[in-house]
Structure formats: structure tokens, C-alpha cells
Amino acid sequence: MKNRPFHVRLGFAVAGIRECWRTESSFRSHVAIGAAVLAVMIALRPAPIWWAVVGLAIMLVLALELVNSAFERLIDHLHPEIHPEIRCVKDMAAGGVLLLSVGSLVVAAALAISLI
């Protein structure tokens, strides 16, 4: 897989996003929330800096959800039975998504306050 042309590697990335969309309801939920936030942004027309901050927050949540889903799939494949350490790893990755999601809510609150 190393040293493949960029367009080939890009195809792998797009395939990974598609697979996550197809199999992970959490990813689809985050995409729907992100789309709703973008619709609100279009209606509110905030300053360009807010577009950058909110867009970055949305993409970071989606990216971390992809990583979390990849960890879960790999772990479940390598060690399908329940094990306390495996559970901890999966819980930590999910915790990362939760923290970033809460951080995104803080960004949304800051945007709301700035528009008042």
C-alpha cells in the first residue's frame, strides 16, 4: 500500500468514509448533526471566522468518529470475545469522541453568545 499514487490513496480514504457511513449509525448521526449546524450557519450568516471554527469542529468530530469506528472494527476482528482491557480501549476511544462533541457544543454556545 505504501508509495501508491495520490489518487489511489484518496480512493482508499473515500472507501473508508463510505464504509463507515454504511455500517456506523453514530457516524451517520454526526453527519446529520453537522449538516443541521451548517443549515443554521447559512441562516445566521456569521463572520467568516465562525465558519472556519464551526467547520473545523464538525470535521474533527467526524474524523475522530472514523478513527473510533476503525479501532472498534479492528479490535472486534482481532479479539471478538469480551475482555476487560479491550472494553477499556473501546471506551477510551468513545470518550474521545464524546469530549470532542462537547467541545463542539462549547463552540456552538460561543457562536450563539457572539450573535446576541
FENKA-V697784 format. One record per residue. PSI is psi in whole degrees, -180 to 180 (999 if undefined). Layout:
BEGIN
PSI
PSI
END
This chain:
BEGIN
-24
152
25
157
155
-44
-31
-45
-36
-39
-39
-43
-45
-39
-38
-42
-44
-44
-40
-43
-43
-35
-15
110
-32
-41
-45
-38
-44
-38
-43
-43
-43
-41
-40
-41
-42
-36
-41
-40
-41
-41
-39
-27
59
174
154
-34
-36
-35
-42
-47
-47
-43
-42
-42
-45
-49
-36
-42
-46
-42
-44
-33
-38
-46
-44
-45
-38
-45
-49
-44
-44
-46
-45
-32
-44
-31
76
-28
154
133
140
-40
-39
-44
-41
-43
-46
-40
-39
-43
-41
-37
-37
-43
-42
-46
-42
-36
-42
-40
-36
-35
-35
-41
-45
-41
-41
-40
-46
-44
-39
-22
-8
999
END
